[in-house]
Amino acid sequence: MSNLKRLLFGIFSLLLVLAVLVFVLENQQSVSLLFLGWSGPQLPVSVVTVGALLIGMVMGPLISVFVSRAARVRRKPVI
């Protein structure tokens, strides 16, 4: 059973890498983002999208940790 899980994980990982590679190769048009008056450099659409995905993957757990810590502090009994 362990070998089957390892094989399925390997196939899934390869398909995910292939999907990201195809996405990157298909989205090479350069764009410049404008945010609050700040204009970013010309980057391919794929770089901007993957960067936003990675930032979201980091920020989500960080926000969750801070919220759970705040809730734990509020629930802590005062002695």
TORVEX-877090 format. One record per atom (N, C-alpha, C): residue in three letters; atom name; x, z, y. Coordinates in nm, 2 decimals. Atoms other than C-alpha are relative to their C-alpha. Example, Ala and Ser with C-alpha at 12.3 -4.5 7.8 and 13.67 -1.06 7.14 Angstrom:
resn: Ala	name: N	east: 0.09	up: 0.00	north: -0.12
resn: Ala	name: CA	east: 1.23	up: 0.78	north: -0.45
resn: Ala	name: C	east: 0.09	up: 0.00	north: 0.12
resn: Ser	name: N	east: -0.09	up: 0.00	north: -0.11
resn: Ser	name: CA	east: 1.37	up: 0.71	north: -0.11
resn: Ser	name: C	east: -0.08	up: 0.08	north: 0.11
END
This chain:
resn: Met	name: N	east: 0.08	up: 0.00	north: -0.12
resn: Met	name: CA	east: 0.00	up: 0.00	north: 0.00
resn: Met	name: C	east: 0.09	up: 0.00	north: 0.13
resn: Ser	name: N	east: -0.09	up: -0.01	north: -0.12
resn: Ser	name: CA	east: 0.29	up: 0.08	north: 0.24
resn: Ser	name: C	east: 0.05	up: -0.14	north: 0.03
resn: Asn	name: N	east: -0.05	up: 0.13	north: -0.03
resn: Asn	name: CA	east: 0.43	up: -0.27	north: 0.19
resn: Asn	name: C	east: -0.10	up: -0.09	north: 0.06
resn: Leu	name: N	east: 0.10	up: 0.08	north: -0.06
resn: Leu	name: CA	east: 0.10	up: -0.43	north: 0.27
resn: Leu	name: C	east: -0.02	up: 0.03	north: 0.14
resn: Lys	name: N	east: 0.01	up: -0.04	north: -0.14
resn: Lys	name: CA	east: 0.07	up: -0.23	north: 0.59
resn: Lys	name: C	east: 0.11	up: -0.05	north: 0.08
resn: Arg	name: N	east: -0.12	up: 0.05	north: -0.06
resn: Arg	name: CA	east: 0.42	up: -0.33	north: 0.68
resn: Arg	name: C	east: -0.01	up: -0.15	north: 0.02
resn: Leu	name: N	east: 0.02	up: 0.14	north: -0.01
resn: Leu	name: CA	east: 0.35	up: -0.69	north: 0.61
resn: Leu	name: C	east: -0.10	up: -0.04	north: 0.11
resn: Leu	name: N	east: 0.10	up: 0.03	north: -0.09
resn: Leu	name: CA	east: 0.03	up: -0.69	north: 0.81
resn: Leu	name: C	east: 0.04	up: 0.03	north: 0.15
resn: Phe	name: N	east: -0.05	up: -0.04	north: -0.13
resn: Phe	name: CA	east: 0.20	up: -0.51	north: 1.10
resn: Phe	name: C	east: 0.10	up: -0.11	north: 0.05
resn: Gly	name: N	east: -0.09	up: 0.10	north: -0.03
resn: Gly	name: CA	east: 0.48	up: -0.77	north: 1.09
resn: Gly	name: C	east: -0.07	up: -0.13	north: 0.04
resn: Ile	name: N	east: 0.08	up: 0.12	north: -0.04
resn: Ile	name: CA	east: 0.23	up: -1.06	north: 1.10
resn: Ile	name: C	east: -0.06	up: 0.01	north: 0.13
resn: Phe	name: N	east: 0.06	up: -0.02	north: -0.13
resn: Phe	name: CA	east: 0.04	up: -0.91	north: 1.38
resn: Phe	name: C	east: 0.10	up: 0.00	north: 0.12
resn: Ser	name: N	east: -0.11	up: 0.00	north: -0.11
resn: Ser	name: CA	east: 0.36	up: -0.85	north: 1.58
resn: Ser	name: C	east: 0.04	up: -0.14	north: 0.03
resn: Leu	name: N	east: -0.04	up: 0.14	north: -0.02
resn: Leu	name: CA	east: 0.47	up: -1.21	north: 1.53
resn: Leu	name: C	east: -0.11	up: -0.08	north: 0.07
resn: Leu	name: N	east: 0.10	up: 0.07	north: -0.07
resn: Leu	name: CA	east: 0.13	up: -1.34	north: 1.64
resn: Leu	name: C	east: -0.01	up: 0.04	north: 0.14
resn: Leu	name: N	east: 0.01	up: -0.05	north: -0.14
resn: Leu	name: CA	east: 0.13	up: -1.12	north: 1.95
resn: Leu	name: C	east: 0.12	up: -0.06	north: 0.08
resn: Val	name: N	east: -0.11	up: 0.06	north: -0.07
resn: Val	name: CA	east: 0.48	up: -1.24	north: 2.04
resn: Val	name: C	east: -0.02	up: -0.15	north: 0.03
resn: Leu	name: N	east: 0.03	up: 0.14	north: -0.01
resn: Leu	name: CA	east: 0.37	up: -1.60	north: 1.98
resn: Leu	name: C	east: -0.10	up: -0.02	north: 0.11
resn: Ala	name: N	east: 0.10	up: 0.01	north: -0.10
resn: Ala	name: CA	east: 0.07	up: -1.55	north: 2.20
resn: Ala	name: C	east: 0.06	up: 0.02	north: 0.14
resn: Val	name: N	east: -0.07	up: -0.03	north: -0.13
resn: Val	name: CA	east: 0.28	up: -1.40	north: 2.49
resn: Val	name: C	east: 0.09	up: -0.12	north: 0.03
resn: Leu	name: N	east: -0.09	up: 0.12	north: -0.02
resn: Leu	name: CA	east: 0.53	up: -1.69	north: 2.45
resn: Leu	name: C	east: -0.08	up: -0.12	north: 0.05
resn: Val	name: N	east: 0.08	up: 0.11	north: -0.04
resn: Val	name: CA	east: 0.26	up: -1.95	north: 2.47
resn: Val	name: C	east: -0.06	up: 0.02	north: 0.14
resn: Phe	name: N	east: 0.06	up: -0.03	north: -0.13
resn: Phe	name: CA	east: 0.10	up: -1.78	north: 2.77
resn: Phe	name: C	east: 0.11	up: -0.02	north: 0.11
resn: Val	name: N	east: -0.11	up: 0.01	north: -0.09
resn: Val	name: CA	east: 0.44	up: -1.76	north: 2.95
resn: Val	name: C	east: 0.03	up: -0.15	north: 0.03
resn: Leu	name: N	east: -0.04	up: 0.14	north: -0.01
resn: Leu	name: CA	east: 0.52	up: -2.13	north: 2.88
resn: Leu	name: C	east: -0.11	up: -0.08	north: 0.07
resn: Glu	name: N	east: 0.11	up: 0.08	north: -0.06
resn: Glu	name: CA	east: 0.18	up: -2.25	north: 2.99
resn: Glu	name: C	east: -0.03	up: 0.04	north: 0.15
resn: Asn	name: N	east: 0.03	up: -0.04	north: -0.13
resn: Asn	name: CA	east: 0.17	up: -2.06	north: 3.32
resn: Asn	name: C	east: 0.13	up: 0.01	north: 0.09
resn: Gln	name: N	east: -0.12	up: 0.01	north: -0.07
resn: Gln	name: CA	east: 0.48	up: -2.17	north: 3.51
resn: Gln	name: C	east: -0.01	up: -0.03	north: 0.15
resn: Gln	name: N	east: 0.02	up: 0.02	north: -0.14
resn: Gln	name: CA	east: 0.32	up: -2.24	north: 3.85
resn: Gln	name: C	east: 0.04	up: 0.12	north: 0.08
resn: Ser	name: N	east: -0.04	up: -0.11	north: -0.09
resn: Ser	name: CA	east: 0.47	up: -2.04	north: 4.13
resn: Ser	name: C	east: -0.11	up: 0.04	north: 0.09
resn: Val	name: N	east: 0.09	up: -0.06	north: -0.10
resn: Val	name: CA	east: 0.26	up: -1.81	north: 4.34
resn: Val	name: C	east: 0.07	up: 0.10	north: 0.08
resn: Ser	name: N	east: -0.05	up: -0.11	north: -0.08
resn: Ser	name: CA	east: 0.32	up: -1.57	north: 4.62
resn: Ser	name: C	east: -0.11	up: 0.09	north: 0.03
resn: Leu	name: N	east: 0.11	up: -0.09	north: -0.02
resn: Leu	name: CA	east: 0.11	up: -1.26	north: 4.64
resn: Leu	name: C	east: 0.01	up: 0.06	north: 0.14
resn: Leu	name: N	east: 0.01	up: -0.06	north: -0.13
resn: Leu	name: CA	east: 0.00	up: -1.12	north: 4.97
resn: Leu	name: C	east: -0.08	up: 0.13	north: -0.01
resn: Phe	name: N	east: 0.07	up: -0.13	north: 0.01
resn: Phe	name: CA	east: -0.09	up: -0.74	north: 4.98
resn: Phe	name: C	east: 0.03	up: 0.08	north: 0.12
resn: Leu	name: N	east: -0.01	up: -0.08	north: -0.12
resn: Leu	name: CA	east: -0.15	up: -0.54	north: 5.30
resn: Leu	name: C	east: 0.11	up: -0.05	north: 0.09
resn: Gly	name: N	east: -0.10	up: 0.06	north: -0.09
resn: Gly	name: CA	east: 0.06	up: -0.78	north: 5.50
resn: Gly	name: C	east: 0.13	up: -0.03	north: -0.06
resn: Trp	name: N	east: -0.13	up: 0.02	north: 0.07
resn: Trp	name: CA	east: 0.35	up: -0.78	north: 5.26
resn: Trp	name: C	east: -0.01	up: -0.12	north: -0.09
resn: Ser	name: N	east: 0.00	up: 0.12	north: 0.08
resn: Ser	name: CA	east: 0.42	up: -1.12	north: 5.11
resn: Ser	name: C	east: 0.12	up: 0.01	north: -0.11
resn: Gly	name: N	east: -0.10	up: 0.00	north: 0.11
resn: Gly	name: CA	east: 0.60	up: -1.12	north: 4.77
resn: Gly	name: C	east: 0.07	up: -0.13	north: -0.02
resn: Pro	name: N	east: -0.08	up: 0.13	north: 0.03
resn: Pro	name: CA	east: 0.85	up: -1.37	north: 4.64
resn: Pro	name: C	east: -0.08	up: -0.09	north: -0.08
resn: Gln	name: N	east: 0.06	up: 0.10	north: 0.09
resn: Gln	name: CA	east: 0.75	up: -1.69	north: 4.47
resn: Gln	name: C	east: 0.04	up: 0.03	north: -0.14
resn: Leu	name: N	east: -0.02	up: -0.03	north: 0.14
resn: Leu	name: CA	east: 0.71	up: -1.60	north: 4.10
resn: Leu	name: C	east: -0.10	up: -0.08	north: -0.08
resn: Pro	name: N	east: 0.10	up: 0.06	north: 0.09
resn: Pro	name: CA	east: 0.55	up: -1.78	north: 3.81
resn: Pro	name: C	east: -0.12	up: 0.09	north: -0.03
resn: Val	name: N	east: 0.13	up: -0.08	north: 0.02
resn: Val	name: CA	east: 0.19	up: -1.67	north: 3.74
resn: Val	name: C	east: 0.02	up: 0.09	north: -0.12
resn: Ser	name: N	east: -0.02	up: -0.08	north: 0.12
resn: Ser	name: CA	east: 0.30	up: -1.55	north: 3.39
resn: Ser	name: C	east: 0.08	up: 0.13	north: 0.03
resn: Val	name: N	east: -0.08	up: -0.12	north: -0.03
resn: Val	name: CA	east: 0.56	up: -1.31	north: 3.54
resn: Val	name: C	east: -0.09	up: 0.10	north: 0.08
resn: Val	name: N	east: 0.09	up: -0.09	north: -0.07
resn: Val	name: CA	east: 0.30	up: -1.17	north: 3.78
resn: Val	name: C	east: -0.10	up: 0.07	north: -0.09
resn: Thr	name: N	east: 0.10	up: -0.06	north: 0.09
resn: Thr	name: CA	east: 0.04	up: -1.12	north: 3.51
resn: Thr	name: C	east: 0.06	up: 0.10	north: -0.10
resn: Val	name: N	east: -0.06	up: -0.09	north: 0.10
resn: Val	name: CA	east: 0.27	up: -0.97	north: 3.25
resn: Val	name: C	east: 0.06	up: 0.13	north: 0.07
resn: Gly	name: N	east: -0.04	up: -0.12	north: -0.07
resn: Gly	name: CA	east: 0.42	up: -0.74	north: 3.52
resn: Gly	name: C	east: -0.12	up: 0.09	north: 0.03
resn: Ala	name: N	east: 0.12	up: -0.08	north: -0.03
resn: Ala	name: CA	east: 0.07	up: -0.62	north: 3.62
resn: Ala	name: C	east: -0.05	up: 0.07	north: -0.13
resn: Leu	name: N	east: 0.03	up: -0.06	north: 0.13
resn: Leu	name: CA	east: 0.00	up: -0.56	north: 3.25
resn: Leu	name: C	east: 0.09	up: 0.12	north: -0.04
resn: Leu	name: N	east: -0.09	up: -0.10	north: 0.03
resn: Leu	name: CA	east: 0.31	up: -0.36	north: 3.20
resn: Leu	name: C	east: -0.01	up: 0.12	north: 0.09
resn: Ile	name: N	east: 0.02	up: -0.11	north: -0.10
resn: Ile	name: CA	east: 0.25	up: -0.15	north: 3.52
resn: Ile	name: C	east: -0.13	up: 0.07	north: -0.04
resn: Gly	name: N	east: 0.13	up: -0.07	north: 0.05
resn: Gly	name: CA	east: -0.11	up: -0.08	north: 3.39
resn: Gly	name: C	east: 0.03	up: 0.08	north: -0.12
resn: Met	name: N	east: -0.03	up: -0.07	north: 0.13
resn: Met	name: CA	east: 0.03	up: 0.02	north: 3.05
resn: Met	name: C	east: 0.07	up: 0.13	north: 0.03
resn: Val	name: N	east: -0.08	up: -0.12	north: -0.04
resn: Val	name: CA	east: 0.26	up: 0.27	north: 3.22
resn: Val	name: C	east: -0.09	up: 0.10	north: 0.08
resn: Met	name: N	east: 0.08	up: -0.08	north: -0.09
resn: Met	name: CA	east: 0.01	up: 0.40	north: 3.48
resn: Met	name: C	east: -0.11	up: 0.07	north: -0.07
resn: Gly	name: N	east: 0.12	up: -0.06	north: 0.07
resn: Gly	name: CA	east: -0.28	up: 0.46	north: 3.25
resn: Gly	name: C	east: 0.04	up: 0.13	north: -0.07
resn: Pro	name: N	east: -0.03	up: -0.12	north: 0.06
resn: Pro	name: CA	east: -0.11	up: 0.72	north: 3.03
resn: Pro	name: C	east: 0.05	up: 0.11	north: 0.10
resn: Leu	name: N	east: -0.05	up: -0.09	north: -0.10
resn: Leu	name: CA	east: 0.06	up: 0.88	north: 3.34
resn: Leu	name: C	east: -0.12	up: 0.07	north: 0.07
resn: Ile	name: N	east: 0.12	up: -0.06	north: -0.07
resn: Ile	name: CA	east: -0.28	up: 0.93	north: 3.51
resn: Ile	name: C	east: -0.07	up: 0.09	north: -0.10
resn: Ser	name: N	east: 0.06	up: -0.09	north: 0.10
resn: Ser	name: CA	east: -0.42	up: 1.07	north: 3.18
resn: Ser	name: C	east: 0.07	up: 0.13	north: -0.01
resn: Val	name: N	east: -0.08	up: -0.13	north: 0.01
resn: Val	name: CA	east: -0.14	up: 1.33	north: 3.16
resn: Val	name: C	east: -0.03	up: 0.08	north: 0.12
resn: Phe	name: N	east: 0.02	up: -0.08	north: -0.12
resn: Phe	name: CA	east: -0.19	up: 1.44	north: 3.52
resn: Phe	name: C	east: -0.14	up: 0.05	north: 0.00
resn: Val	name: N	east: 0.14	up: -0.05	north: 0.00
resn: Val	name: CA	east: -0.57	up: 1.47	north: 3.48
resn: Val	name: C	east: -0.01	up: 0.11	north: -0.10
resn: Ser	name: N	east: 0.02	up: -0.10	north: 0.11
resn: Ser	name: CA	east: -0.54	up: 1.66	north: 3.15
resn: Ser	name: C	east: 0.07	up: 0.13	north: 0.05
resn: Arg	name: N	east: -0.07	up: -0.12	north: -0.05
resn: Arg	name: CA	east: -0.28	up: 1.90	north: 3.32
resn: Arg	name: C	east: -0.09	up: 0.07	north: 0.10
resn: Ala	name: N	east: 0.08	up: -0.06	north: -0.10
resn: Ala	name: CA	east: -0.51	up: 1.96	north: 3.61
resn: Ala	name: C	east: -0.12	up: 0.07	north: -0.06
resn: Ala	name: N	east: 0.11	up: -0.06	north: 0.07
resn: Ala	name: CA	east: -0.80	up: 2.03	north: 3.38
resn: Ala	name: C	east: 0.04	up: 0.13	north: -0.07
resn: Arg	name: N	east: -0.05	up: -0.12	north: 0.08
resn: Arg	name: CA	east: -0.59	up: 2.27	north: 3.17
resn: Arg	name: C	east: 0.03	up: 0.11	north: 0.10
resn: Val	name: N	east: -0.03	up: -0.10	north: -0.09
resn: Val	name: CA	east: -0.48	up: 2.46	north: 3.48
resn: Val	name: C	east: -0.13	up: 0.06	north: 0.05
resn: Arg	name: N	east: 0.12	up: -0.05	north: -0.05
resn: Arg	name: CA	east: -0.84	up: 2.49	north: 3.60
resn: Arg	name: C	east: -0.07	up: 0.09	north: -0.11
resn: Arg	name: N	east: 0.06	up: -0.08	north: 0.11
resn: Arg	name: CA	east: -0.95	up: 2.63	north: 3.26
resn: Arg	name: C	east: 0.07	up: 0.12	north: -0.04
resn: Lys	name: N	east: -0.08	up: -0.12	north: 0.04
resn: Lys	name: CA	east: -0.67	up: 2.88	north: 3.23
resn: Lys	name: C	east: -0.06	up: 0.12	north: 0.06
resn: Pro	name: N	east: 0.05	up: -0.12	north: -0.05
resn: Pro	name: CA	east: -0.80	up: 3.23	north: 3.26
resn: Pro	name: C	east: 0.10	up: 0.08	north: 0.09
resn: Val	name: N	east: -0.08	up: -0.08	north: -0.10
resn: Val	name: CA	east: -0.67	up: 3.45	north: 3.55
resn: Val	name: C	east: 0.00	up: 0.14	north: -0.05
resn: Ile	name: N	east: -0.01	up: -0.14	north: 0.06
resn: Ile	name: CA	east: -0.54	up: 3.79	north: 3.42
resn: Ile	name: C	east: 0.03	up: 0.09	north: 0.12
END
